Amino acid sequence: MESAATRLEAVNANIARICKPARREVDDITLIAVSKTHPADKIAPLLAAGHRVFGENRVQEAQEKWPALRDAYPGAELHLIGQLQSNKADDAVAMFDYIHALDRLSLLKALAKAMDKAGKRVPCFVQVNIGDEEQKGGCPIGELPEFLGKVRDANVPIAGLMCLPPAGIEPAPFFAFLAKLAADNGVEGLSMGMSGDYETAVQLGATHVRVGTALFGARGG
Ligand SMILES: *Cc1c(COP(=O)(O)O)cnc(C)c1O
């Protein structure tokens, strides 16, 4: 079994290897280690190896695991990468440094209110339903400019766009499309790419890759 620290080195090396031909700077890419479902004792080795950026998809799970980890390893940065219900907005704003799945007006309103109450602005990625899939979250492509306008009006900082391309199809065209939507709408960040396709995402402009399995091994295993 490879250690988590060894896997971290390998993923960072892959990102660096892709950056060169893609004419990108390694420092412009943030590796989010997706630690959802993994217990604190599997996360601690990555923190001990110096990694500080992590992703969780459930507010309650993060509340259970992260206060103690943050005490033990100062400087950890936590990203909420999963769907968020409006009634958890207060807890999400309190716990996370970034939120990745802002995709609808009701959630925008709840988050803006929570941020006002907390006196803290949490930068959000606007999730785009890039494959136009009925069952998936994300702002419809045609509504993106209007929704981004509403996010700006609500004084919620926009960290970038985020997508989860359809499963089982070559993801590159969807990543390229998300990059074009970001450029067309004056948005800088791009949260795209997971364990199976983060190298492709980096080639196509990802600023944030969300990698779980390649760092921690299979979930629920
Ligand atoms: C779980 C998850 C990931 C990480 O997936 P891996 O394939 O394990 O790298 C990335 N993004 C989101 C939104 C997720 O829910």
The ligand as an SDF file (V2000), in Angstrom:
LIG
                    3D

 15 15  0  0  0  0  0  0  0  0999 V2000
  -16.3460   13.0210   -4.5500 C   0  0  0  0  0  0  0  0  0  0  0  0
  -16.1600   14.2040   -5.4270 C   0  0  0  0  0  0  0  0  0  0  0  0
  -14.9270   14.4510   -6.0540 C   0  0  0  0  0  0  0  0  0  0  0  0
  -13.7240   13.5280   -5.9560 C   0  0  0  0  0  0  0  0  0  0  0  0
  -13.9150   12.3980   -6.7470 O   0  0  0  0  0  0  0  0  0  0  0  0
  -12.7240   11.3400   -6.9760 P   0  0  0  0  0  0  0  0  0  0  0  0
  -13.1440   10.6260   -8.2070 O   0  0  0  0  0  0  0  0  0  0  0  0
  -12.7000   10.4680   -5.7840 O   0  0  0  0  0  0  0  0  0  0  0  0
  -11.4790   12.0910   -7.1650 O   0  0  0  0  0  0  0  0  0  0  0  0
  -14.8200   15.6230   -6.8020 C   0  0  0  0  0  0  0  0  0  0  0  0
  -15.8630   16.4850   -6.9290 N   0  0  0  0  0  0  0  0  0  0  0  0
  -17.0540   16.2730   -6.3500 C   0  0  0  0  0  0  0  0  0  0  0  0
  -18.1430   17.2560   -6.5380 C   0  0  0  0  0  0  0  0  0  0  0  0
  -17.2560   15.1250   -5.5910 C   0  0  0  0  0  0  0  0  0  0  0  0
  -18.4390   14.9270   -5.0210 O   0  0  0  0  0  0  0  0  0  0  0  0
  1  2  1  0
  2  3  1  0
  2 14  2  0
  3  4  1  0
  3 10  2  0
  4  5  1  0
  5  6  1  0
  6  7  2  0
  6  8  1  0
  6  9  1  0
 10 11  1  0
 11 12  2  0
 12 13  1  0
 12 14  1  0
 14 15  1  0
M  END
$$$$
